[in-house]
Amino acid sequence: MNRMFKQDLYRYYGESGEPFLKRVFRPLELKYISVFRKANGCKFLPLKLFYMLRLMRLANKTQIQIPARTRIGEGLYIGHLGRVIVHPDAVLGKNVNLGTGVTIGMENRGARKGTPTIGDRCWIGTNAVVVGNVTIGSDVMIAPLAFVNFDVPDHSIVVGNPGKIIPKENATAEYICNLI
């Protein structure tokens, strides 16, 4: 749990580490990630409940709603404070960037009933929506305001509503910094 948060910090600050003043006045999105990692990794039930209560309080304050049971790889980066919603059954890989207003949710009926699985090195832009039992590959950029309810192969960019896939090698180059 502590190692995972150190990887998340690396995504924010790189080799230089977290500056003292940033540690004292840590941004709320980093506080949320810290408490999420503690609630997610804690095995001792009373302490886990304490972290889950802190997470719920921070969710009200930050408008970030990522439940403690969500599986997220190391290197999570939430770009800005604001509404971010992730379904508890969704799976996110390593080095995932989430913009403000992102929704990663469940589709309740039909062929894609279920929640998304998102690969490594994915950049999901502001107000993008990813829903359904879909697989988003690695090195994928989902543009702001895109609606994705279909599988996306590796090395792709998704734009528009409805989404359109544009194949591109190194799709997230220079968008995702300080890779783990």
N, C-alpha and C positions, 0 to 999 in steps of 0.2 A: 504494500500500500504506500509506504513512504518512498520507495524506489519509483513507483509509477508517478507520484506527484513531482518528484525531482525531474523526471523526464518531461512532464508537462511544463515545469518551470523553464527547462532548457528551451522548449519551443518558444517561450515568451522572451527570454533574455539572452539565450545563446551561451557561449563559453564564459562570458564575463560574470555570469551568475546574477542573482537578484540583488540589486543595490540596497543598501541599508534603509534608505528612506522609502523605497518601494516596499520593502518588507514591513516597515512600520505602518505605512499607509497603503497596504495591499489593495489593488483594485477588487471590486466586489465579484467580478467574474472569476478571478483567481481564488478568492475565498470560497466561492461556491465549488469550484473544482476540488479544492483541498478537502472540504467537508464531504463531498461526494466520494472521493477516494477512500476516506476514512470509513464512511458508512458502508461502502461497497466491499471493503476488505476486512472489516472487523468480524471476528468470530465470537467474541464474548458478548452475549445477548444484552445485558444491561448497558454496556458501552455502545453497542450497535444502536439500541433504541435512543440513546442520548444523541448520537450523531444523526440519526434519522429525524429527530425533532429539530435539531439545528438546521438540517438540510431543508425541512419544510419551512422554517422561519426565513431562511435565506431565499427560498423560492418566492415567498411573498414579497421580499424586499427587492430582488433582482429581476423577477419575471422569467427566470430560467427554471424550466421544469424538466429535470432529468432524474427520474427515480433511482434510488440507491441500487436496485437490482439490475439496472441496465448494464450490459457488457460493452465496455469501451476500452480499446487498446491504449497503450501509452502515447503520450504526445498530443492530447486533446488541446485544441486552441479555440476559444470562443472570442471572436474578434472584438465585439463591443457589448456593453451592457444593454440588455433589452430582451424582449420576448424570444425565447428559444424553447421549443417543445420537442421532446424525444420520448417515444413510446417505450415502456419498460421492457418489452420483448425485442426491441430493435438491437442489432449488433453493429457496432462501429469498430473499424480497424485502427491501426496505428496512424499517427500524423494526420488526423482529420481536423479541418478547420470548419467552424460553423459561424455563419454571419448572423446578424440580428434578424429576427423574424422567421428563422428556419423552423419548419415543422417536419418531423420524421414520424409518420404515424401509421396507423393500421387501416386496412381496408376490411370492411366487415362482411362482404358478400362477394360472390362471383369467383371467377377463376383465379384472381390474385388475392384472395382472402388471406390476411396475415400481415406481417411486418417486414420491413426492409433489412437486408444485410448489406452493409457498406464496407468496401475494401479499404486498403491502405492508401495513404497519400491522396485523400479526396478533399476538394475545396468546394464547399456548398455556400453559395452566395446569398445575399440578403433576400429575405422573403421567398426563398425557394421552398417547394413542398415535395417531399418524397414519401409516397404511400404505397401500401400493398406488399405482398410477398414477392419482392423483386430483389435482384442482386445487382449492386452497383460495383463495378470492377475497381481495380487499383489504378491510380494516376488518372482520376476522373475529375473534371471541373464541371460543376452544375452552376450555370449562370444565374444571376439574380432574377427573381420572378419566374423561374422555370417550374413547370409542373411535371414530375416524373412518376409515372405509374407503370413502367416497363423496365426490363433488364437493360443495363448499359454495359457494354464490353470495356475491357481495360483500354487505357490511352484514348480517352474520348472527351469531348466537350458536349454538354447538353444545353441547348438554348431554347427559349420560347415556351409558349403555352398554346397548344400541346407541344411537348418537348420534341426537339429534333436533334439527332446524334450527328456530331461531326468528328470523324476520326482524326486524332492528332497525337503524334509521339510527344512525350514530355508535356502533356497538357497542363500540368500544374507547376511547371518550371517557373520560378520567380514569384509564384503565388504562395507556395508553402516554403517557409524558411526554417532553418535550424532542424533539419530532419533527424529523427532518432535512428 
